[in-house]
């Protein structure tokens, strides 16, 4: 079943024309539990991994994400997302590729205890024999950071910045945001700005101040490639971002939504942490950056 975000309850660009230059498109993946095959787009599913290429192992210094104190041994990386160009043709694939694969080591890395992602762009037609994707029970990885296999339902949506709005513009619009809230009950940041959940492109759903990484090669600011989120909505955003197909007569009861498949289809348990993956599209080798917040 496809997933469709309801139409915006107000025309953002008519009410706040100052935001038009900041309009961006993202692709909501709408993961739902399923049995994806290795040639399918998926979240947490098996990857189309070449049999003659060793499965990546993280041997950096890392710690258990729950304690950040116990040093952990090297571990195989977990498959997070696989996207076929045919399913998301608007994603800027490098020339000669048609498959995006993102994996991460879920242990804590560095001062800010991030999971460590790796990004692979591939030509699926060049892959011969396919290797096995490690299963969670055999990896020893923390279960909460290993997503359950999900099929995806990509949907293009329009976004506007929340915390990425320039400070002077944010201050100038604050009274009008408050007026909209008083008149309609719609909070710009939760109901109209950036889409929640796991998605490609658009704006990161910063809970803190933005922390865009710069490319170590060219020095330019990286582009947002992927957000991996534990939940597909929160206690406010579900009102406008919950897909039409997941709405029922009980949807107004938030407790039921938290228990629904639509809230956390991947069964990730990241303590509310969002993981953002970035890339530099200027440099030919597409360097990768990452950040996490809660």
N, C-alpha and C positions, 0 to 999 in steps of 0.2 A: 504494500500500500504506500502510495506517495504521501509526502507530508507537505502541507501548505501553511505558511504563516498568515494569519488574518491580515487584511488590509489595514494600513495605519488608520487609527481612529481620528487623526487630524492630519492635514497636509502640512508637514513640517516646514517645507520650503516657502509656503505661503505665510505661515505664522512667524517663522524665523528666517527670512530671506538671507540674513547674514551668514547662515550655515551652508548655503548652496555651494560655495567654493570648497567646502570640506566634505562633500558627499563622497562616499565610497561604496563599492559593492563587495559583499562577502558571499560565501557559499556555506550555508548551514548544512551540516552533514546528516543531522537527524539519525544518529545510530539507533538501531533497535536490535534486540537479541535475535540471532539467526544462526545459520550454518553456511557462512561464506566459503567459497572455494579459493584456492590460491591465485586464481586468475581474476577474482572479483575485487572491486573496491570494497574496503571494509575498515572497521575499527576493531583492533584486537584479533583479527582473523589471520589465517595462514598467509605467508608471503610467497610471491613468485620469486623464489630465491635460487640462484644458480647452484646446482649440485657441486660444481667444482670450485665454489667460493666458500671458504670457511664462514660459519656463522659468527658475527662479531661478538667479541667478549670485551667487557670493560675491565681494564687492569689499573685504572687510576685509583688513587687513595679515596676510599669512600666509606660511608658509615650507614648504619641502620637508620632509615628515615624516622622511625619512632623515637629513637633515643639520641641520635646524632652524637653518640659517644662510643659505641662499639664498632671497632674497625672490622669491615667485612672483606672476605676474599674476592678475587676476580669472579665475575659472573656473566653468563650469556645475557645479551640485551633483549629486552622485551619488544615484540612487534606492537606498534601503536596504531599506525594508519597506513593504508595502501590505497592509492587513488589512480584510477585509469583515466587517461586523457579523454577517452570517449565519454566518460561520465561527468567530467568537469572541464569542458573545452575552454572555459575562460581563464583557467589557471595558466600562468605563463611558464609552460614547460620549456626547458632548454632545447635547442634544436637537436633533432635526432632522438628524442626521448618521448615516451608515452606512458611512463609509469613513475609515480612518486611513492617512495617508501620511507617512513619515519619510524625509528626505533629509539628506545631510551634505556639507560641504566637507571633503575628506580632508586638506587641508593643515594644518600645525601653527598653532594659534592660542593666543595668550596665554602666560603664564609657564609653564604646565604642558603646553603643546604639544598641546592637545586638538583632535580634529576638531570641526567646528561643525555641530550638527544643526538642522534646522528641522522643525516638525510641522504638518501640515495635516489638519483634519477636514472632510469634505465630505459633501454629499448627492449620491450617485451618480446619482439620477434627474434632478438639475438640470443634469447635464453633457451638453451636446449633442455637437458635433463634438469628437473626441479628437485632441490633438496628439501629435507624435512624442516618444518618450523618447530622449535622446541616447545613442548607443552608445559604449562605452569607447574604441574606437579613434579616435573623432572628438573626444574631449574633452581629451586631453592630461593627464588626471588620473593620479595614481600608480596603477598596476594593482593593487597589493596592497590598496588601500583601496576598490576598486570590486568588490562581490560579484558572482560569477557568478549567472546566473538560476537560481532554485530554486523549486520548488513547496514548499508547507508542509503539515504534518500536525498541526494544533493538538491538544494534549492537556493537560487540566487535571491538575495535580499539587499535592500539599500540601507546603509548605516550613516550615522552622523556621530561626531566625536562627543565623548563625555569628558573625561579628564584630559583628553588631547585638545580640547578647545583652548585657543590662546587665552592667557589669563585676562587680558584686557577685554576681550570679547565676552568671556564668561562672566566677568563682573558687569558688563553692560547689559547682558541678557538676564541677569539674575532676577530682577523684578518681574520681567515678563514670564520667566519660568514659574515663579511663585503665583502669578496671576492665573496662568494656565492650570496649575494645580488646584487653586481655589475654585476655579470655574468648572473644571471637568474631572478632577480627581486624578489626572494623569501627571505623573512625575517624569519630566523630560529624561532624566538620567536612566530611569528604570524602564520606561514604557516606550520611548521614542528614539533613543540614541543608538547604541551598538547592540547587536544581537548577542544574547547569552549562549552558552553551550559550546560544543565542539564545532569548529568552523575553520574554513580556509579564507585568508585575506581579511579585508576590512580592518576594524580597529581592535586591538587587544582590549579585553574587558577590565582594564586596570581598576583594582580596588584601592590602590595607593597611587601616589603621583607617578606619571609615566616614566619609564626607564628604558628608552629605546637604545639598543646597543649600536655602536659604530663599528664599521668593518675595520679589522686590523690591517688589511692590505691597502685599501684606498682612502680610509678615513671617513667615508660617507655613512649616513645613517642607513641602517638596514631596513628592509621591508618586512612586514608581518606576514609570515607564511601560514602558521597554524596555531590555533588555540586548542588545548585539550583541557576540558573542564569535567569536574566530578559531577556536577548537576547541569541539566539543560535549562533550568530557570530557577528563580528564587521566589520568596514570598510576595514580591511585588511584580517582577517581570513577567510572570506567567499570564497576567491579565491580557497582555498584548502579543506575547511571543509564543505562547503555547499553541502548537499547530491545531488547525481545525479538526483534524482526524482524531486528536486526543482529548477533545472536549466532550464532556458528558453533562448531564443535568446536575451531577454532584461536583462539578469542577470548582464551584465557589467554595467548597470545603477544602481549605488548604491541606488539612491532614490527609485527605484522600489523595491529593496530588503527590505528596511526599512518598506515599506508599505505591504510587503507580509506576508502571514500567517506563513511562515517559520521563520521569524525573532523573533517574540514574540508570539508563539502560546498560551501560558498560560495567556497572557494579564496582567502579573505581572507589577507593576509600583513601583519598589524599588529604584528609583533614581540611577540606575546603580549598585546597591550593589549586589555582589555575596555572598551567604551564604554557608559556608562549615560546614559539619557535620562530626565529627570524632568519633572513638570508639577504645577502648582498647580490642584487641582480645586475650590478655594474661589472663586477669581476667575473671573468669567464668560468672560474672554478666554483662559483656560488658559495662563498664562505657562509657558515652558519653561526648564529648566536642564539641565546636563550635567556629567559628570565621567568621567575615565578612570583606570584603574590597570592594573598588570601584576603 
